[in-house]
Amino acid sequence: MMDEPMMQGNARATHASTAMHAEEPGPRAQPRFLASRREAPAALDAERAWARVALDAIGDAVLTIDLKGTVIYMNRVAETLTGWSHPEAIGKPLSRVLHLVDGKTHQTTIPPGRRAIEENRAAGFALDCVLIRQDGSKLEIEDSAAPIHDREGRVTGAVIVFHDATRSQVMLERMAYLAQHDALTGLANRALLTERLYRAIGLARRHGHLVALLYLDLDAFKPINDSLGHALGDCLLQAVAGRLQDCMRDIDTVCRQGGDEFVVLLAEIRRPEDATQVAEKLLAVLGRPYRIQGHELLITLSIGISLYPDDADDADTLMHYADTAMYHTKRNGRNGHRCFTAEMNTQHPHRRRIEPGLPRLLPPSQMAFDF
């Protein structure tokens, strides 16, 4: 079965092949398009011009050959990737304009356009395909070719569609990053936190150390969005994220759980007191004034702490217990931290959110910290 990248490449090659058919006059003229034989050349020229504009506008390189393997068309992207200009390439053998070698053996490979013509079917590039450009430089490329047919179904040539493979790799890496990170703050998202928490528990089980989860909630964040605007609220969340990152070790993970909630994973600690010391440090650092869009703000946060293996031995329960402890911190004055205890499961089991008034604004004389 053909894999998805190959199918996508073949689809692009087939679409390009269809577009190139616009240059071939059909045996039957449609009356509504061609009023007379005299108008046929003008209509054909218009179709050809439209096809060239369309092919120049797409992001892939497109190159077509005739049955002899001679280049008869290339779009602007193909010019850029091969280093050949359109006038230089027209009439040249495909193997000269699209000089392909195997990336590992450096042996010349058969151009996919020739295979598409000979086998009358779409053909993909070999893996690790490298294009030797006109100036001798090398470029990894990928995609496919498809045969071009006339109105009677006879093969008249082939269209080759290709692109810079390194661009695809960059895009894949970017997509992988976005799948694991929060778009606003750049912190790990819940998926990445879960993965690292499971890994941390496994290592702790083997090596006999502790793991801590700190569940953080900004006190009275909602009134900031409501009164000062979401743009300012986003800036505040980014500033908080930056301070959190600066406080952590490389082996720790800071996650934006959602909204104004964050989770800190302390992957390797020796004593429960290590987690409370980190919580106190976060209260001090995040409690310093913020200057955002002309506003000087003070915020506080409520922190709940759970420990492996003292409180639970699985990731889901640890997360639930840290959240429960944070809720109890909020209910008992906010701006502090609490470690989970078994009694918390029987006290106020349903978590509710009650936000107080606006965060305190500092007078200019006391404003001294800028994120």
FENRA-V256525 format. One record per backbone hydrogen bond with DSSP energy under -1.0 kcal/mol. NH is the residue of the N-H (numbers start at 0). CO is the residue of the C=O. E is the energy in kcal/mol with one decimal. If there is no record, write none. Layout:
((NH;CO;E) (NH;CO;E))
This chain:
((6;2;-2.4) (7;3;-2.8) (8;4;-2.6) (9;5;-3.0) (10;6;-2.3) (11;7;-2.2) (12;8;-2.6) (13;9;-2.7) (14;10;-2.7) (15;11;-2.6) (16;12;-2.5) (17;13;-2.4) (18;14;-2.3) (19;15;-2.2) (20;16;-1.1) (21;18;-1.5) (22;19;-2.1) (23;20;-2.4) (32;29;-1.4) (33;29;-2.7) (42;38;-2.2) (43;39;-2.7) (44;40;-2.4) (45;41;-2.0) (46;42;-2.2) (47;43;-2.4) (48;44;-2.4) (49;45;-2.4) (50;46;-2.4) (51;47;-2.3) (52;48;-2.3) (53;49;-2.5) (54;50;-2.5) (55;51;-2.1) (56;52;-1.2) (60;161;-3.0) (62;159;-2.3) (63;72;-2.5) (64;157;-2.5) (65;69;-1.8) (68;65;-1.8) (70;91;-2.8) (71;63;-2.6) (72;63;-1.3) (74;61;-2.3) (78;74;-1.8) (79;75;-2.2) (80;76;-2.6) (81;77;-2.5) (82;78;-2.1) (88;84;-2.3) (89;85;-2.1) (90;70;-2.8) (91;88;-2.5) (93;68;-2.7) (95;92;-1.2) (96;92;-1.7) (97;93;-3.4) (100;129;-2.6) (101;106;-2.7) (102;127;-3.2) (105;101;-2.3) (108;99;-2.1) (114;110;-1.2) (115;111;-2.5) (116;112;-1.7) (117;113;-2.6) (118;114;-2.8) (122;144;-2.5) (124;142;-2.3) (129;100;-2.7) (130;138;-3.4) (131;98;-3.2) (132;136;-2.9) (133;81;-2.6) (135;132;-2.1) (138;130;-1.8) (140;128;-2.0) (141;162;-1.6) (143;160;-1.3) (144;122;-2.5) (145;158;-2.3) (147;156;-2.7) (149;153;-2.2) (152;149;-2.0) (155;147;-3.2) (156;147;-1.0) (157;64;-1.8) (158;145;-2.8) (159;62;-3.4) (160;143;-2.8) (161;60;-2.0) (162;141;-1.5) (164;139;-2.6) (167;163;-1.1) (168;164;-1.9) (169;165;-2.1) (170;166;-2.0) (171;167;-2.5) (172;168;-2.5) (173;169;-2.2) (174;170;-2.5) (175;171;-2.3) (176;172;-2.1) (177;173;-2.5) (178;174;-1.7) (179;176;-1.4) (181;186;-3.4) (185;181;-2.0) (187;253;-1.6) (188;179;-2.1) (192;188;-2.5) (193;189;-2.6) (194;190;-1.9) (195;191;-2.4) (196;192;-2.7) (197;193;-2.3) (198;194;-1.7) (199;195;-2.6) (200;196;-2.4) (201;197;-2.0) (202;198;-2.3) (203;199;-2.6) (204;200;-2.4) (205;201;-1.5) (206;202;-2.5) (207;203;-1.9) (209;268;-2.6) (210;307;-1.8) (211;265;-2.0) (212;305;-2.5) (213;263;-2.5) (214;303;-3.1) (215;261;-3.5) (216;301;-2.0) (217;259;-1.9) (218;299;-2.6) (223;220;-1.2) (224;220;-1.3) (225;221;-2.3) (226;222;-2.5) (227;223;-2.6) (232;228;-1.9) (233;229;-2.7) (234;230;-1.9) (235;231;-2.3) (236;232;-2.2) (237;233;-2.2) (238;234;-2.2) (239;235;-2.6) (240;236;-2.4) (241;237;-2.2) (242;238;-2.0) (243;239;-2.5) (244;240;-2.4) (245;241;-1.9) (246;242;-1.1) (251;248;-1.1) (252;264;-1.9) (254;262;-3.1) (255;187;-2.0) (256;260;-1.3) (257;260;-1.4) (260;257;-2.2) (261;215;-2.3) (262;254;-2.6) (263;213;-2.6) (264;252;-3.1) (265;211;-2.8) (268;209;-1.9) (273;270;-1.3) (275;271;-1.4) (276;272;-2.2) (277;273;-1.7) (278;274;-2.2) (279;275;-2.3) (280;276;-2.0) (281;277;-2.4) (282;278;-2.2) (283;279;-1.8) (284;280;-2.7) (285;281;-2.7) (287;284;-1.1) (289;296;-2.9) (291;294;-2.8) (294;291;-2.4) (296;289;-3.1) (297;359;-1.7) (301;216;-2.6) (302;335;-2.2) (303;214;-2.2) (304;337;-2.3) (305;212;-2.0) (307;210;-3.1) (310;306;-2.6) (311;306;-1.2) (317;313;-2.0) (318;314;-2.3) (319;315;-2.2) (320;316;-2.8) (321;317;-2.3) (322;318;-2.1) (323;319;-2.3) (324;320;-2.5) (325;321;-2.0) (326;322;-2.1) (327;323;-1.8) (328;324;-1.7) (329;325;-2.0) (330;326;-2.0) (333;328;-2.3) (337;302;-1.7) (339;304;-2.7) (343;340;-1.4) (344;341;-1.5) (345;342;-1.4) (361;295;-1.2) (365;362;-2.1))
